[in-house]
Amino acid sequence: MKNFIKYIFVATIMVIHVSSAFAKSVKYTYKPFAEEGCEMEYSVVTQDTSYFIIATVMSDRMYFLDNPTMKVRTFDNYVITLHGKVIGNTTETSNGYVIGNAVNSTPIVKSTAQFPITPDVLELFKNGVYKVRLSMRPMSHERCFKRDEIGKSLYQLYLEEKYSEENF
């Protein structure tokens, strides 16, 4: 019986790793305060010969400025500043909760911005991202990482995009 449970556990871990290997973006949830949390998603795309980092925030109130700025500090202590533009803002209503006889639902804002980036700068991501800051309303999103959570993944997404463009 213990071996069976052990095999189920190993199989579950393998499924998680395989599914994350096919992911085309990297995500994290950040909740410094209960109401001001957000879910961030980053991906790397190419258009013609230009590369872009696409950043999407899902929150109850945060959205990108018209001309957002992304600052990234790598574990090698390089500071990268990217200037982008908003490509979409949408608002959805989530499942609500009942208070007495009324249902109170909270809106979810999904805001997406693209940041042009060069391959030379993307190469700096392979050693990991220590800190990221995005200019948003009503406050900036800033996150420090004790270990890399997005840098190496974004670098791998860049390599996949580069490979798919070269081997069309």
C-alpha positions in Angstrom: 0.0 0.0 0.0 2.9 2.4 0.8 4.4 1.7 -2.6 1.1 2.4 -4.3 0.8 5.8 -2.6 4.5 6.5 -3.4 3.8 5.8 -7.1 0.7 8.0 -7.1 2.8 10.8 -5.6 5.6 10.5 -8.1 3.1 10.3 -11.0 1.4 13.5 -9.7 4.8 15.3 -9.5 5.7 14.2 -13.0 2.3 15.5 -14.4 2.9 18.9 -12.8 6.4 19.1 -14.3 5.3 18.0 -17.8 2.4 20.5 -17.8 4.6 23.3 -16.7 7.1 22.5 -19.4 4.4 23.3 -22.0 3.4 26.5 -20.4 4.0 29.6 -22.6 4.0 32.0 -19.7 5.2 32.4 -16.1 2.8 33.4 -13.3 2.8 34.3 -9.7 0.3 35.5 -7.1 1.3 38.4 -4.9 -0.8 39.4 -1.9 1.0 41.8 0.4 -2.4 42.9 1.7 -5.6 41.0 1.5 -7.5 43.4 -0.8 -4.5 44.7 -2.8 -3.2 41.4 -4.1 -2.8 40.5 -7.8 -1.9 37.8 -10.1 0.9 38.5 -12.6 1.6 36.7 -15.8 4.6 37.3 -18.1 5.3 35.9 -21.6 7.8 36.6 -24.4 6.5 37.0 -28.0 8.0 38.0 -31.3 6.5 40.1 -34.0 8.5 40.4 -37.2 12.1 40.6 -35.8 11.1 42.4 -32.5 10.7 40.8 -29.1 8.2 41.9 -26.5 7.5 41.0 -22.9 3.8 40.8 -22.4 2.8 41.5 -18.8 -0.8 40.9 -17.6 -2.2 41.8 -14.1 -5.4 40.5 -12.7 -6.5 42.4 -9.6 -9.5 44.0 -8.1 -8.3 47.5 -8.8 -4.7 47.6 -10.3 -4.2 48.4 -14.0 -1.3 49.7 -16.1 -0.7 53.3 -16.8 -1.0 54.5 -20.5 2.7 54.3 -20.9 3.9 51.9 -18.3 7.5 51.3 -17.1 8.9 48.0 -16.1 12.1 48.0 -14.0 13.9 44.7 -13.4 17.0 44.0 -11.3 18.8 40.8 -11.9 20.7 38.7 -9.4 23.9 40.0 -11.2 22.8 43.5 -10.1 21.9 44.8 -13.6 19.0 47.2 -13.7 16.9 47.1 -16.8 14.3 49.7 -17.6 11.6 49.0 -20.2 9.0 51.4 -21.5 5.8 49.9 -22.9 2.3 50.6 -23.9 -1.1 49.2 -22.8 -2.7 46.8 -25.2 -5.9 46.0 -23.3 -8.0 46.6 -20.2 -11.0 44.6 -19.3 -13.3 44.2 -16.3 -15.1 41.1 -15.3 -17.3 40.3 -12.4 -16.3 37.4 -10.3 -18.4 35.1 -8.2 -19.9 37.0 -5.4 -20.6 36.2 -1.7 -23.8 36.5 0.1 -24.4 39.1 2.9 -27.8 38.7 4.3 -30.2 38.6 1.3 -27.8 40.4 -1.1 -25.1 39.1 -3.3 -21.9 41.2 -3.3 -19.7 40.6 -6.3 -16.2 42.0 -6.8 -14.9 43.2 -10.2 -11.7 41.7 -11.6 -9.6 44.1 -13.7 -7.4 42.4 -16.3 -4.8 44.8 -17.8 -2.2 43.9 -20.4 0.9 45.8 -21.5 3.7 45.0 -23.9 7.3 46.0 -23.4 9.8 46.0 -26.3 13.0 44.3 -25.5 16.2 43.4 -27.4 17.8 39.9 -27.4 20.9 41.3 -25.7 18.8 42.4 -22.7 16.8 39.1 -22.7 20.2 37.4 -22.3 20.6 39.1 -18.9 17.5 37.3 -17.6 19.2 33.8 -17.7 20.8 34.4 -14.3 17.5 35.2 -12.6 15.4 38.2 -11.7 15.7 39.6 -8.1 13.2 42.4 -8.3 10.5 43.7 -10.6 8.6 47.0 -10.4 5.7 47.9 -12.7 4.1 51.4 -12.9 0.4 50.9 -12.3 -2.6 52.7 -10.8 -3.5 53.2 -8.0 0.0 52.0 -6.9 3.0 50.5 -8.4 3.5 46.7 -8.3 6.9 45.8 -6.7 8.1 42.3 -5.9 11.4 41.0 -4.6 12.3 37.3 -5.0 14.5 35.3 -2.6 15.1 32.9 -5.5 14.4 33.3 -9.2 10.8 32.8 -10.1 10.5 34.5 -13.5 13.9 35.3 -15.0 15.1 31.8 -16.2 11.5 31.0 -17.4 11.4 34.2 -19.5 14.8 33.4 -20.9 13.6 29.9 -21.9 10.5 31.4 -23.5 12.8 33.7 -25.4 14.9 30.8 -26.6 11.7 28.9 -27.7 10.5 32.0 -29.6 13.9 32.4 -31.2 14.0 28.7 -32.2 10.5 28.7 -33.7 11.3 31.8 -35.8 14.6 30.3 -37.1 12.9 27.0 -37.9 9.8 28.1 -39.6 
